[in-house]
Amino acid sequence: MTKEQIFLNLQLKELIIDDKWKLAFLNFLPFRRMIILYPLQKRQIENISKLNSNEVYKLAHDIQDPSITLADLEKLAIELHLA
């Protein structure tokens, strides 16, 4: 685990999210240079995790496109949940 992932892991432990989502965000966030999580970002992560969409999980875990943001993932998770 990189230093960034260790620091993120400590922050993610504070959140109420499933371990599979913690792993996905440990891959997703450093690639976007997101090391410090602010309250809005923590809320987005919890919302995404609660909606628990497999499509969103795959994006968060595998995608290498830094233009995809937490807001994009949250929006997609809500859209898929409402569909």
C-alpha positions as CSV (number, residue, x, y, z in Angstrom):
1,M,0.0,0.0,0.0
2,T,1.3,3.5,-0.9
3,K,1.6,6.3,1.6
4,E,-1.4,7.9,0.0
5,Q,-3.5,4.8,0.3
6,I,-2.5,4.4,3.9
7,F,-3.6,7.9,4.7
8,L,-6.9,7.5,2.8
9,N,-7.5,4.2,4.5
10,L,-7.4,5.9,7.9
11,Q,-9.9,8.5,6.7
12,L,-12.2,5.8,5.1
13,K,-12.2,3.9,8.4
14,E,-14.1,6.8,9.9
15,L,-16.9,6.3,7.3
16,I,-19.7,3.8,7.4
17,I,-19.0,1.9,4.2
18,D,-18.6,-1.7,3.2
19,D,-15.0,-3.0,2.9
20,K,-15.5,-3.6,-0.9
21,W,-16.2,0.1,-1.3
22,K,-13.2,1.0,0.8
23,L,-11.0,-1.0,-1.6
24,A,-12.6,0.7,-4.6
25,F,-12.0,4.1,-3.2
26,L,-8.4,3.3,-2.3
27,N,-7.9,2.7,-6.0
28,F,-10.1,5.6,-7.2
29,L,-9.0,8.5,-5.1
30,P,-5.2,8.6,-5.4
31,F,-5.4,8.5,-9.1
32,R,-7.4,11.7,-8.9
33,R,-4.9,13.2,-6.5
34,M,-7.5,13.2,-3.7
35,I,-5.6,12.5,-0.6
36,I,-7.5,14.6,2.0
37,L,-11.2,14.0,2.2
38,Y,-13.4,16.9,3.0
39,P,-16.9,16.6,4.5
40,L,-18.6,16.9,1.1
41,Q,-16.4,14.1,-0.3
42,K,-17.0,11.9,2.7
43,R,-20.7,12.4,2.3
44,Q,-20.5,11.5,-1.4
45,I,-18.5,8.3,-0.6
46,E,-21.1,7.3,1.9
47,N,-24.0,8.0,-0.5
48,I,-22.3,6.0,-3.3
49,S,-21.7,3.1,-0.9
50,K,-25.2,3.1,0.4
51,L,-26.7,2.9,-3.1
52,N,-24.4,0.0,-3.8
53,S,-24.6,-0.1,-7.6
54,N,-22.4,-2.8,-9.3
55,E,-21.9,-0.5,-12.3
56,V,-20.7,2.3,-10.1
57,Y,-18.5,0.0,-8.1
58,K,-16.8,-1.2,-11.3
59,L,-16.2,2.3,-12.4
60,A,-14.7,3.3,-9.0
61,H,-12.6,0.2,-8.8
62,D,-11.3,-0.1,-12.4
63,I,-11.5,3.2,-14.3
64,Q,-8.3,5.1,-15.0
65,D,-9.9,8.3,-16.4
66,P,-9.1,11.1,-13.9
67,S,-11.9,13.2,-15.3
68,I,-14.4,11.0,-13.5
69,T,-15.2,12.5,-10.1
70,L,-17.0,11.6,-7.0
71,A,-19.8,13.8,-8.0
72,D,-20.1,11.9,-11.3
73,L,-20.1,8.5,-9.4
74,E,-22.7,9.8,-7.0
75,K,-25.0,11.1,-9.8
76,L,-24.7,7.8,-11.7
77,A,-25.5,5.9,-8.5
78,I,-28.6,8.0,-7.9
79,E,-29.7,7.7,-11.5
80,L,-29.3,3.9,-11.5
81,H,-31.1,3.6,-8.1
82,L,-34.1,5.6,-9.4
83,A,-34.3,3.7,-12.7
